[in-house]
């Protein structure tokens, strides 16, 4: 099915007979200050971003539950998906932005989950349309996830797309995988509710340090939805605690025996790390964790100076008969110098020392990272890994090439101009911007220069730990 060679979305689905009448209610999401007639831009079909069209059939999208919608996905004039999607708002703080992000599920005709391979990604049912808004480079999450996978640490696969919702163009989005247990995502054993003893109960588990959204059985953090650490975060001044939320099995499905197992495992790990013999190869922390996964997680968060790093959107998992691993990384839209609080904009501070800068913040960094860096063996492995990565995957040239590639992709598609015509935020402070560029390329230049300064600072600091 051939689309018009001009990327002009108003009424496009009517033209192609893919969807019928779209409607926009007053409470639907509509881009602010969008012009009725956007400039038509000639773009070759092969240069266009994949196009995602969603029609909610007159219903309003809410935070929860998902509502049924008709969806069409088009790549270079070819319709690659046409079917039913469940859609809802997603995110916490970001829900306050006018450009929303969405959680999606591929559904069958009866609104039941069904696995589908979308836009070249392995088949699954859960997906995300992330809408970069305060990140005016549009690429921070894409960059760090690509770097993680280059390091052979799974991170969500991503793809820039254009989104049209209810016949209204919404801008550049990142289509991505939701983090979940799956052979092609977080590849751990499926833990059934009858596996409650012996080696069966040892995995797999996914925990996260995060806000309670999506895990809030009961009020706040509680025994139903999380494990509470027995160790106070370093430098915290208001009695803050660290909580490990049940992600898989989730709080509604995990059994009491499974809770007891993973809670005991986490307690034993933290006790070993806090002990006087924490660095002992046989009895110390290394008996409980996959050290290399912790090192790579540390490197990725420090590379980006992720202001939320270690304390929010922080995942970890434990497979059957395996040690605890850190990751996958998640949610770096405020990283790479894009936050103006608690040192988030600086290229010359340690992200893991967040508690020193903001000891009164409710969400604090666990004591783990300070303690691990007191072990010469951990530091030596970190230094060796950093040196190897800087010679290749994390070299200045390699990261510059990725950023330049994203820019070329977006500009060749005409997507940058259309996005910022729809969301005119260039030159405007959007919380929590540390830098405000007047043009898109100023935003990109800031990101590139910030990364170069960060790499130089880390070279010096890691070598002298």
Number of C-alpha atoms within 10 A of each C-alpha: 10 11 16 13 15 14 22 16 21 16 14 18 21 13 13 13 10 15 19 14 13 17 16 18 11 8 9 16 17 19 18 13 10 17 10 8 9 15 13 13 15 14 15 13 19 12 15 25 23 23 23 20 25 24 25 22 17 14 16 15 20 14 15 12 11 17 19 23 23 20 21 20 21 22 18 18 17 14 16 16 16 15 14 24 30 26 27 21 20 21 15 11 7 18 14 9 14 14 22 22 21 23 22 23 24 25 21 14 11 8 15 13 17 16 14 16 13 18 18 9 14 15 15 20 20 21 21 23 26 23 23 22 24 22 22 27 23 25 22 21 23 24 17 24 23 18 20 21 14 13 14 10 17 20 24 25 19 21 17 22 26 24 25 22 20 27 21 24 22 25 24 28 28 22 25 22 23 19 21 18 20 13 11 14 18 20 14 20 18 17 21 16 14 11 16 19 11 7 10 16 24 22 27 25 26 27 23 23 25 19 17 18 11 14 19 17 16 10 9 14 19 15 13 20 25 26 23 17 16 13 16 16 20 20 19 20 15 10 11 18 17 23 23 21 27 23 24 20 21 18 19 14 12 19 18 11 15 25 22 13 17 21 17 13 17 19 17 16 21 21 16 20 23 18 13 10 13 22 22 16 11 10 14 21 24 20 19 20 18 16 20 15 17 19 20 21 24 20 19 19 23 22 21 26 30 28 30 26 27 27 23 18 17 20 23 21 23 23 20 16 13 15 18 25 20 25 24 23 26 20 17 24 25 25 24 29 24 30 24 16 14 18 21 26 23 21 24 16 18 18 26 24 21 26 22 15 14 17 21 15 14 14 23 28 27 23 20 18 16 13 15 21 14 13 13 12 14 19 18 15 14 23 19 13 15 19 16 13 14 15 12 12 15 20 16 16 13 14 19 16 12 16 20 13 12 17 20 12 17 21 15 16 24 19 23 20 18 23 21 18 19 22 19 15 19 18 14 13 13 16 15 15 20 18 20 17 19 12 14 19 13 17 19 19 15 19 22 18 13 18 21 18 15 21 21 13 15 20 15 10 14 16 14 9 12
